[in-house]
Every structure is written in structure tokens, then in C-alpha cells.
Amino acid sequence: MVSWLFLGIVLAASTVLSVIATVSSITVPLLVAVVIGIVFRPLVDTLERRRVPRIVGTVLTMLFIFLGATALFFILVKGFIDQGAEIIRQLEAGWASLEAWLLQFQVEEEALDSISAAIADALPALGQGIIGLLGSTFSSAAALLIGIYFSVFILFFILRDGPEIEVWLARQFNLKPGTGTAIVADISRSIRLYFRGTAITAAITAIVVAVPLIILKVPLVASILILYFFTSFIPYIGAFIGGAFAVIIAFGSGGAETALIIAVAVTISNGALQNAINTWALGTTLKVHPLVVFLVTIAAGVVGGALAMILAVPLTAVVIQTVHRLRQEGVFAEE
């Protein structure tokens, strides 16, 4: 009986994931809009308390979000585009140095050639840097535009109609009027603290990696740290992507010894140090087991790409906290 139940759960989960994956170009930006709306809604509430009409506060907040996102996007993209040719040149030099070093250990040259061809095909995508986050989620420009179109609408309604959403939420579950507000407050607090804690962790670990990069005079330090910082928002996986980028660049500029030092720094930064900082920054904020974090991150990557991997953990924590709050209110109590 238990085996049939387990099989049913697996089949149901597979079906749900397949459906979500089919429409991920729409669902992922909608989730992004929900998260942004939850984070910035207190700004609209503050403006309303200062006698600014809520619709005006909503428009001003959306304008602020748009200008901030646009400025950040152009800073990141411009930084990588301006360094694009140099990034590709350094990666090619790094791989050539690594290949020559491996040949000393009687590694088959054919295997290295096949890997080299694969890396050469991937270099243009690597040179785009942060743009790859969007490419892993949106299959085309049309999908991106559709996602943005829907996201703007849902963000507008979350910011403008936040109090009404709380009342509706409480009414649907026959809860006390203040319970809907408490649930939204829990969600808002969890998401804000998660991204703040993750940013603190990414910044501290990036500094640890930056020190040997600067001392050893590895080129493209700024590009390495930008990629390392933003990929750190993908649990367990992202920081190693940025770390691998740093190691290859180090191989090309300083050889095996320099690359080994950078690899050690990346390993320490992404291992014990990151876990210690996460425990301090997120330990009391998100009570989610590390295994759950790993599994939902992988599942989100399969379903919705890099953006979904970034959102997977905070949204999972939100679901857990919401269920806990509803259980306290007796919603799941047996009749």
C-alpha cells in the first residue's frame, strides 16, 4: 500500500513539474513579480500613511523598481560586453594552459580535444555573463516580452490591492481578519530576510575570493566577482560556477600554482565559510533542511532555469511557514 502511495506521489509530482515546465516562460516571471511585489509593498504602505493616494504610491514604486532594475541591468551587461573579447581571450588562454599541464600526466589528447571543442562552443554564452540567467529561462524574445507583460500587471495589483488580498485570503479560509495580514507579513519578512542574508553571504565570500585574485594579479577581477556574487544566489551550485570561471582565468594568467591557490580559496569560501555565514544570516529566518534546499533547487532548475533556482528556496520557506500558520489557526484540523 505504501509503495502504491509513493508511486502516486511521484507520478503526481512529475505531472505537475511537466505542466509547470511547459509554461515556465510565463510562470517564472510571475513568481518574480510576486516576490518583488511582496518586498516593495511596505514602501507603498508607507507612502499611503503619508497621505499619498495608494494608486499614486503604486505607480511611483513601480517607476522606482523599473529605474533601479534598468540601471542594474545595464551596469552588469555593459561590464561584461565591454570585457567580452578579453574574457574569451583569457578563457582560451586558461584552457590552453590547463591542457598543457594535463598532458604531463599522460591524459589522452583526444579527450582534451573533445572537451576543448565543447568549451569553444560555450565561450560565447560564457562571455555574455549575467545574460545567461535570462537565456536559461526564456526560450525566445517573444517569451521574455510576454513574461514581462504579465509580470507588470500582477506587480501592479499586488502593490495596489495588498490590503484587499489579505482580506480575501482570510475569507477564503474562514480565518480571523488579522490572520491574512499575519500570513502576508510572514511571507514578506521571510523573502526580505532571505535575500538580505544571501547577499551578505555572497558579499563576504566574494571578498575572500577577491583577496588572492588581487594579490596574484589575476586579470578581470571585477568581472569574476560580479559573476561570483550573482551566481551565489543559486544555492550550492551557483558559487562553484563563478569559482570555476575564476580558476580557468587564473590558469591562463599565472599557471597551475596560481589556479590551485584560487581553487583552494573558492573551495574554502563555498564550503565551511559559506555554511557558517548562512547559519548566522539565515539560521533563524528560514527553517528549511539543507536536503530540501538542494532538491527544490535542482527541481526548479529543471523546470524553470536559473531564475527559478534563485526563487525556489524562499518560496519553499514561504509555503512551509504559511502551512504552519494555517495549522495554528486550525485550518487543517480534523473535523
N, C-alpha and C positions, 0 to 999 in steps of 0.2 A: 504493500500500500504506500509506504514511504517513497519507494523508488518511482512509482507512478506519479506521486505528488511532485517529486523532484523533476521528473521529466516534463510534467505540465508547466512547472515554473520556468524551466529552461526554454521550452517552446514559446511560452507567452512572452518572455523577455526578448527572445530572438525576433519575434514578430514585431514587438514594439520598437526595438532598435532598427529593424529594417524599414519600418514606416517613417521613423524619425530621420533616418539616413537619406531617404528618398526626398524629403523636403528640408534637408538641413540648411540649404541656402536661404530659407525663409526663417526656420525656427531659431537658428543660431543668432542672427541679428535681432530677432525679437527678444531673446533672452538677454542679449547685450543691452537692449533698450530698457528692459525691466530693471536690470542691475543699475544702470545709470540713473534711471528714474528714482529708484529707492535711495541711492546715495545722495542725489541732489534735491530730493523733495524737502528736506529741512530748510534749504535756502528759500524755497517758495513760501513755506510756512512762516519763516522769519520776516519776509517782505510783507506778507499779509498782516502780521501783527503790527507792522509799522504803517498800516493803513494803505498799503499798495493793493489795488484790486488783484484778486488771485489770477485772473486771466493775463493781466499785465505782468505780474511776477513770473508766471509760467513762460511767457514769451521772452522776457529778459533772461531768465535762467537758461532757456534753450539757446538763446543767442550766445550767452557766455560759454555754454558747453560746446557749441559749434565752433566758436572762435578758438577756444582752447585746444580742441581736437585738431582743428586745421593747422594751427601753429605747431603743435607737437608732431603731426604727420609730416609736414614739410621740413621740419628740422631733422627728423630721422631719415627721411627719404633723401633729402639733399646731401646729408652727410655721407650716405652710402653711395649715391650716384656720383658725387664728386670724387670719391675714393674708389669707384668701381674698377677702373683699369688697374690701379695699384693693388687692390685686393686680389684680383685674379692673378696678377703677376706674382705676388707673394705666395699665394696658394700653390701655384705651379712650381715655384722655386722650392717651397716646403716639401711638396711631394717628391720632387726630383732628389732632394737631399735624403728624404726618408727611404726612397727606393734604393739609392746608392748604399745607404747604411745597411738595409736589409739584405742586399746581395752578398755582403760579407759573411752572412750566416747561411749561405747556400739555399736561399729561398728561390723557388723556381721563377725564372724571369717571365714565363708565360702568365703565371698567376698575377704578377705585378702589373703586366701589360693590360690584362683584363680589368683589374681594379683601376688602373690609370685611365682607361677609356671611360669607365663609369664616372670617375671623378671629373673628367673633362666635360662630360655631358652635363654634370650637375653644377659646374662652376658658374654659368650664367645665373642660375637660380640663387646660388650662394652669394653672388655679387649683389643681388637685389636686397639682401639683408632682410630687414623687417617686413618688406613687401611679401615675403613668403608666407607670413601668417595669414594674409588675406587669400593668397593663392591656394592654400590648403583647405579653405572653407568654401570659397566661391568658385564655381566652375567656369564662369564667364562674367563679362562686364554686365550683361543683362541681369544675371542673378544678383550681382552686387547692387545694382540700381534698385531692383525690386526689394531686396532686403532693406536698403536704406529707406525706401519709400514707406514700407510698413513700420519700420522702426521709429520714424519721425512721428507717425500717428500714435503709436502706443506710448511713446515717451510723453507726448503732449497730454494724453488722457491720464496717465499716471500722475503727472505733476499737477494737473488742474483738478482732477477729481479724486485725489487721495483720500480725503475725509469720507466721501460718499462710498468709495471702495471698501473702507473699513466697516462702515455701517452695513453694507451689503454682505460682506463676509460674515459678520456676526449674525445677520438674519438667516443666512443660508444654513448655518449650523445650530440655530436656536441658542446662540450664546448671549452672554450679558453684553450690553452695548460697549463696554470698555475692553472686551476681550479681543475684538477685531483690531482695535488700536494697539493693544499689547502685542498681538501677533506681528503686525506691521513694524512695530518698534523693535521687536526681537530680530526680525529679518534685516531691517536697516542696520542695526548695531552689528550683527554678525558679518554682513558684507563689508561694511566700512572697516571694521577691525581686521578682517581677513586681508584685505588689500593693503591696509596700512602695515600690518605685520609682515606680509610678504615683501613689500617694498623695503622695509627696514632690513630684513634678512638679505635680500638681493643686493642692497647697497653695501652692507658690511662685508659680505663675501666677495663682492666685486673689488672692494678696497684691498682685500687680502691677495687677490689675483693681480691687482694693478701694481703692487709693490715690486715683485720680481720682474714684471714686464718693463717697468721703468728703469730699474737697476741694470737689467741686462740689455737695455736699449733695443727692445723688440719694436719693430715698426707697427703702425696702425693701432696704437694703444687705445685711442678714442673709439674707433670702430669696434674693436674687440670688446671693450667694456660696455658699449651700447648694446651690442648683441647679447653679451653675457647677462646684463641686467634684465632685459626684457624677456629673454628665454627662461630666466629663473622663475617667472610666473607660472611656468608649466611644471608641476610637481615631479620630482625625481628625474625627469628626462631632460627638461629644457636646459638646465645649467651645464649638463655634460655636452650638449650641442655647442654652446658657446665656448666651453672648455676645449673641445676638440678643435674648434676653429683657432683658438689661441695657440694650441700645441703645434699645429701644422705651420702657422706663421712663424713660430719660434724656431722650428726645424729649418726653415728656409733662411732665416737671418743669422742664427747662431749655431746651428748644427745639433747633434744628438744631446750634448750636455745641457744646452740651453732648453731644449724641448723637454728633457727629463725634469729639470727644475720646475718648469711651468706645469708639467703634468702632475708633479707632487703637490704643487700649490693648489691646483684645481681639485685634486683628489681630497686634500685636507679641507678645502673650502666647501666642497659639495658633500663631504661626509660628516665627520664628527662636529665640525664647526657649524654647519648648516642645521644639523639636528638640534644642537644646543640652543642656537638662536631661535629656531622655530618653537622649541619647547617654551622659551621665555616669551616670545612675541605672540604665540598662538595657543599656548597650552590651556589657558583658561577661557579662550574665546571660542574655539571650535573643538568640541569633544567628538572627534572622528578618529577611529582606529587607523593607523598607517596602512594596513592592508586594504581597508575600504578606500582610502585615498588613492592608492596605487591602482586598484581595479576600476574605480569610476573614471580615473584619468585616462587609462588605456581605452575603456569603452567609449568615452567621449571623443577621443582621437579618431577611433574607427568611424564613429557616427558623423562627427561634425568638424574634424580638423583641429588646428591649433587653438583657435578661439574657443571652441567647445572645451578643450582640455584646460584652458585657463579658468573657465567658469564652472567646471564640474565640481570641484571641491566646495566652494562657497555655497553653491546651490544644493548640494547634498546635505551640508550642515544646516541649511535653512529648512529643508524638508524634515530632517530629524528634529530640529527644535520646534517646528510647527506641530508635528505629531505629538511631541511631548507636551506642548501647551494645550492642545485639544484633549489629550488624555487627562490632564489635570482638570479640565472643565467637564469631564465625564462624557465626551462625545463618543468615545469608543467603549464605554461601559456596556456590559451585557444587560439586556432588559430582563 
